[in-house]
Amino acid sequence: MDKLPIISGQDLIKLLLKLDYQVHHQTGSHIILRQNKEPFRRLTIPNHKEISIGTLRAIIRQVGITREEFVKLF
């Protein structure tokens, strides 16, 4: 299993934009992304310098990709 990289909120958003997500709005320090195609998922990304590994794992699971696919995108 590949080790997850340490990544900032802004860098994670850049990766998710490649996966057909778009910035919907921002509430405080959290940015809400919306998927452009069905099932129109919504993700909440903390705009922090470093996203914790547990939060990153949860976001990857919500996106519906594997860790290996995520590491390849990075």
Summary of the structure (lengths in Angstrom):
residues: 74
radius of gyration: 11.5
end to end distance: 15.2
largest distance: 34.2
contacts: 184
relative contact order: 0.25
helix: 38%
strand: 24%
